[in-house]
Amino acid sequence: MISKQFRLHGRVQGVGFRYYITQKANMLGIKGFVRNEADGTVYIEATAPDRKTMQVFEGYLKQGPSLARVDKIDATELPSQSFDKFEIR
């Protein structure tokens, strides 16, 4: 298991980003959460079964939904987290 936190900068709010990434996380078997922050960023904590799955997830973060523009992603590895599902908070 690998856990990471992400902060996405750019046009990431008001474009369906949370719903998009929830769909991708569920498709990949990733658990965690996504939320909009007051500073206009999107914050994600995610736990994947392995590094390869996390890399695929990170690719989806960089791409985003069609109306999004991701300018920068801050990523930090976390101690293993335990989540039941992936949800929007």
N, C-alpha and C positions, 0 to 999 in steps of 0.2 A: 504494500500500500504506500502511496505517496500523496502527501497533502501540500497544497500551495495556496497562497492568497494572491490575488491580483487586484490592481487598481487600474482601470482603463480611462484614458484621457482622450478627449476629442468630442465629436458629435455622437455621444453614446446614450443620451437620455432623450426620450420622446420619439424614438425610432424603432421601438419594439425589441430592443436589445435584450432585456431580461427574459422575454418570452422565447426569443430565438435561442439564447444560450441554455435555457432550461430544457428546451427540446433536444438540443445537441447533447447535453449532459445525460439526459435520460436514455438517449440512443446508445451512448457509450458506457452506461452503467456507472456514471460518476455521481457521487453524493456530495451535498453541501448546500450552499445558498448564494443568491445574488441579490443585491439591493442598490438602489440609487442613493447617492450621497448628496448632501446639501451643496457641496462645492462643484457639482455638475459631473462628477466622475461616477463610474459604476464599480462597486466593490464585490469581489467574489472570493469565497472560500470553497475549495474543491478537493475531494479525495478520490483518487483513481486507483484501480487495482494494480497498475504498473506504470512505468515511465513512458512506454510507447503510447498507451492510452492517453496519458496526460499531454504528451506532445501533440496528438491529434486534436485534443480539446483546445490546446493553446493556438493551434492553427485556426480553429473556428473563432477564437477570441480576436485574432488579428484581422480576420475577414469581416465579421459582424454581418448583420442583416443589410439589405441593399441600400437603405437610407443612412446607414451609419458611416462614420469616418473615424477610425481609430488612429490617433496620432502617436500615442505612447502607451506602453503597458509596463507597469511596475510589478514585478513578480518576486515573491519571497517564499522559500520552502518553509513549511511549518512542521512541528512534531505531528505525528499521525493523529488525525481527527476522526471522530466517529459520528456519522450522520446516518439517519434512517432513509433519507431521500434527498433529492435536489429540489429546492423550493425558492420562491420569490419572497423576499421579506420586505 
